């Protein structure tokens, strides 16, 4: 049986009675743990104007977290490329690759990572057009490869420092549209099932069918990102499930503050419409005991044809979050 690789997606959540500083300290503690446990990579996200998440600048946080770890790959899941210039992203990740050679991933997405107003302020020239995103991807790779094609900007401008190695390049998708780009450009593809519970199988199938080898990637490389909460008992797993249900529904309703404690969440009454949405959102996550979570993750991997799952875990208590990753590592014998 093929071995399933497990990785981490960390959004640096700010929970009840927590703070942004504490959230970053928890990210440092989590990468130290998952580095020792044998997880493959550790990705951090880019979100803006969301007060319940501290992860707004992955390029800064990656530098800190890579320094807190020894072996695990560290990267972005992802850089929201339309918020930035391709040159600056190339420089940021070349610097990271220079400091931590062979350990950096550059995962990229096209969503704003927040609301449209914030995205406009981050990059006033952003027109939210696909052709601009494609051009950014082309330019970014050219900067990372020191392309000097005559008649292009790359002939005159180089991304500094000129590192000896390149970060791994990944495209993130929740709609499936970027699967075509990842295949055409010969980049890795990670499907965000934690955002969209539908479409992973089709997107990954199309990606593999249309994949064109690149200088950086000879064969298709794909993964799925999903929310996971693992607990030793079914009762505790149900508590973690309730917190996730509340949190995701709140995000969809535009609630941006820190997550309330389970004692409050457990008293919440939901409308029929909210209950229907909660049932739909259950497709974005897997919760349960180590045995049931392992079985569900293996089924997901077999069904979609991936050999890597990127796990996002958010709990009320940080100790539960750490323990969830410990239980998963033990279940999969990482």
C-alpha positions in Angstrom: 0.0 0.0 0.0 1.4 3.4 -0.9 2.3 5.7 1.9 0.2 8.8 2.4 2.2 11.9 3.2 0.7 14.4 5.7 1.4 18.1 5.7 0.1 21.1 7.7 -1.9 24.3 6.7 -1.7 26.9 9.5 -3.8 30.1 9.4 -2.5 31.2 12.8 -6.0 31.4 14.3 -6.8 33.8 17.2 -9.2 32.0 19.5 -11.1 33.0 22.6 -9.0 34.9 25.2 -6.0 34.7 22.8 -4.0 37.4 21.0 -2.2 37.8 17.7 1.2 37.4 19.4 0.0 34.2 21.1 -1.3 32.9 17.8 2.2 33.3 16.2 3.8 31.7 19.2 1.4 28.8 18.8 2.4 28.5 15.1 6.0 28.3 16.2 5.2 25.6 18.7 3.2 23.7 16.1 5.9 23.6 13.5 8.4 22.4 16.1 6.1 19.6 16.9 5.1 18.6 13.4 8.8 18.8 12.3 9.6 16.2 14.9 6.6 14.1 14.1 7.5 13.6 10.4 5.0 15.8 8.5 6.2 16.7 5.0 5.6 20.4 4.7 4.1 23.3 6.7 2.2 26.0 4.8 1.0 29.3 6.1 -1.9 31.3 4.6 -2.4 34.9 3.5 -5.6 36.6 4.9 -6.4 40.2 5.3 -8.9 42.2 7.4 -10.0 39.1 9.3 -9.3 39.7 13.0 -9.7 36.0 13.9 -6.6 35.1 11.8 -3.1 36.5 12.4 -1.6 35.1 9.2 -1.5 38.1 6.9 2.2 38.0 5.7 3.3 34.5 4.9 6.6 35.7 3.5 7.5 37.1 6.9 6.1 34.2 8.9 7.8 31.6 6.8 11.2 33.1 7.7 10.4 32.8 11.4 9.0 29.3 11.2 11.7 27.9 9.1 14.2 29.1 11.7 12.1 27.3 14.3 12.4 23.9 12.5 15.1 21.6 11.2 13.7 19.3 8.4 10.2 20.1 7.4 9.5 22.1 4.2 8.0 25.5 4.9 6.0 27.6 2.5 2.9 29.6 1.5 -0.5 28.1 1.2 -0.6 30.5 -0.4 0.6 33.8 -1.6 -2.4 35.6 -3.1 -0.5 36.7 -6.2 -2.8 39.5 -7.5 -2.1 41.3 -4.2 1.6 41.7 -5.1 4.0 42.3 -7.8 5.6 39.2 -9.4 9.1 40.7 -8.9 8.6 41.3 -5.2 7.3 37.8 -4.6 10.3 36.4 -6.5 12.7 38.4 -4.4 11.0 37.4 -1.1 11.1 33.7 -2.0 14.6 33.9 -3.4 15.7 35.3 -0.1 13.9 32.6 1.8 15.5 29.9 -0.5 18.9 31.5 0.1 18.5 31.3 3.8 16.9 27.9 3.9 18.0 26.1 0.6 15.9 23.2 -0.4 13.2 23.7 2.2 10.9 26.5 0.7 7.6 26.1 -1.1 5.8 28.8 -3.0 2.1 28.1 -3.2 0.1 30.7 -5.0 -3.6 31.5 -5.4 -5.6 34.1 -7.2 -8.3 34.9 -4.5 -7.9 38.1 -2.6 -7.6 36.5 0.8 -10.2 38.8 2.2 -12.7 41.3 0.8 -12.4 43.2 -2.5 -11.8 46.6 -0.8 -8.8 45.4 1.1 -7.5 43.7 -2.0 -7.8 47.0 -3.9 -5.8 48.8 -1.2 -3.1 46.1 -1.2 -2.7 46.5 -5.0 -4.6 49.5 -6.5 -3.7 48.2 -10.0 -5.4 44.9 -9.5 -8.1 44.4 -12.1 -9.1 40.9 -10.9 -8.6 39.6 -14.4 -7.4 36.1 -15.2 -5.1 37.2 -18.0 -3.2 39.4 -15.5 -2.9 36.4 -13.1 -1.5 34.2 -15.9 1.0 36.9 -16.8 2.1 37.2 -13.2 2.7 33.4 -13.1 4.8 33.6 -16.3 6.8 36.6 -15.0 7.3 35.1 -11.6 8.8 31.9 -13.0 11.0 33.9 -15.4 12.3 35.9 -12.4 13.0 32.8 -10.4 14.8 31.2 -13.4 16.9 34.3 -14.3 15.3 34.3 -17.7 16.9 36.9 -20.1 14.8 36.6 -23.2 15.7 39.5 -25.5 13.1 42.2 -25.7 11.5 41.4 -22.4 11.8 43.0 -19.0 13.6 40.0 -17.8 16.6 40.9 -20.0 17.2 44.0 -17.8 15.7 43.1 -14.4 16.8 40.3 -12.1 15.3 39.0 -8.9 17.9 39.4 -6.2 19.5 37.5 -4.5 20.2 35.0 -7.3 19.8 31.8 -5.3 21.3 28.5 -6.4 18.0 26.6 -5.9 14.3 27.4 -6.6 11.3 27.0 -4.2 8.8 24.3 -5.2 6.0 26.0 -7.2 2.4 25.1 -6.4 -0.9 26.5 -7.6 -3.9 26.4 -5.2 -7.4 26.0 -6.4 -10.9 25.6 -4.9 -12.9 26.0 -8.1 -10.7 23.8 -10.3 -9.9 26.6 -12.8 -6.2 26.8 -11.8 -5.9 23.1 -12.5 -5.5 24.0 -16.2 -2.8 26.6 -15.4 -0.9 24.2 -13.1 -1.0 21.5 -15.8 0.1 23.9 -18.6 2.9 25.5 -16.6 4.1 22.2 -15.1 3.5 23.2 -11.5 2.2 21.3 -8.5 -1.6 21.5 -7.7 -3.3 21.6 -4.3 -7.1 21.5 -4.2 -8.6 23.4 -1.3 -11.4 21.1 -0.1 -11.5 23.1 3.1 -13.0 25.8 1.0 -15.0 23.8 -1.5 -16.2 20.3 -0.7 -17.0 19.5 -4.3 -14.8 19.2 -7.4 -11.5 17.7 -6.2 -11.7 14.5 -8.2 -12.5 16.3 -11.5 -9.9 19.0 -11.0 -7.1 16.6 -10.1 -8.0 14.2 -13.0 -7.9 17.0 -15.5 -4.7 18.3 -14.1 -3.0 14.9 -14.5 -4.4 14.3 -18.0 -3.2 17.7 -19.3 0.1 18.0 -17.3 3.1 19.2 -19.3 6.5 18.5 -17.8 8.5 21.5 -16.9 12.2 22.0 -16.0 11.1 22.0 -12.3 8.6 19.2 -12.3 8.8 16.1 -14.6 5.6 14.5 -13.4 2.3 15.8 -11.9 2.3 16.5 -8.1 -1.0 17.0 -6.4 -2.5 17.2 -2.9 -5.7 18.1 -1.1 -6.2 20.5 1.8 -8.9 19.6 4.3 -9.9 20.5 7.8 -9.2 17.7 10.3 -9.9 17.3 14.0 -8.8 14.1 15.6 -9.5 13.2 19.3 -9.0 10.1 21.4 -12.8 9.7 22.1 -15.9 10.1 20.0 -17.3 12.5 22.6 -14.4 14.9 22.4 -14.4 14.6 18.6 -18.0 15.8 18.6 -17.0 18.8 20.7 -14.3 19.7 18.2 -16.9 19.2 15.4 -19.3 21.6 17.0 -16.6 24.3 17.3 -15.7 23.8 13.6 -19.4 24.0 12.5 -19.8 27.3 14.4 -16.6 28.8 13.1 -17.1 28.0 9.4 -20.7 29.2 9.5 -19.6 32.4 11.2 -17.0 33.1 8.5 -19.7 32.6 5.9 -22.0 35.1 7.7 -19.2 37.6 7.9 -18.4 37.3 11.6 -14.7 38.2 11.9 -14.1 38.3 15.7 -12.3 35.6 17.8 -14.0 32.3 18.3 -16.2 32.0 21.4 -15.6 29.1 23.9 -17.3 25.8 23.4 -19.5 26.5 26.5 -21.2 29.3 24.5 -21.2 27.4 21.1 -22.9 24.4 22.7 -25.9 26.5 23.5 -26.3 27.9 20.0 -29.6 27.2 18.2 -29.5 27.1 14.4 -32.2 27.8 11.9 -33.1 25.2 9.3 -31.2 27.1 6.7 -28.1 27.2 9.0 -28.4 23.5 9.7 -28.5 22.8 6.0 -25.3 24.9 5.5 -23.6 23.0 8.4 -24.4 19.7 6.7 -22.9 21.0 3.4 -19.8 22.3 5.2 -19.2 18.9 6.8 -17.8 17.9 3.4 -14.9 20.4 4.0 -13.7 18.5 7.0 -13.0 15.1 8.6 -13.4 14.6 12.3 -13.4 11.6 14.7 -11.1 9.2 16.4 -7.6 8.3 15.0 -9.0 5.1 13.4 -12.0 6.8 11.7 -10.0 9.8 10.6 -7.3 7.6 9.1 -9.8 5.5 7.2 -11.6 8.6 5.9 -8.3 10.3 4.8 -7.1 7.1 3.0 -10.5 6.9 1.2 -10.2 10.5 0.1 -6.6 9.9 -1.2 -7.7 6.8 -3.1 -10.7 8.5 -4.6 -8.8 11.5 -5.8 -5.5 9.9 -6.6 -3.3 12.1 -4.4 -0.6 10.9 -2.1 -0.5 13.9 0.1 -3.1 15.5 2.4 -2.6 19.0 3.8 -4.3 19.1 7.2 -5.8 22.3 8.7 -6.8 22.0 12.4 -8.4 24.7 14.4 -9.6 24.0 18.0 -10.7 26.1 21.0 -7.8 24.8 23.1 -4.3 24.8 21.6 -3.5 21.6 23.4 -6.3 19.9 21.5 -4.8 21.2 18.2 -1.4 19.8 19.1 -2.8 16.5 20.2 -4.8 16.1 17.0 -1.6 16.3 14.9 0.1 13.9 17.3 -2.7 11.3 17.0 -2.7 11.6 13.2 1.1 11.1 13.1 0.8 8.0 15.3 -2.1 6.6 13.3 -0.1 6.9 10.0 3.2 5.9 11.5 4.9 9.0 10.2 
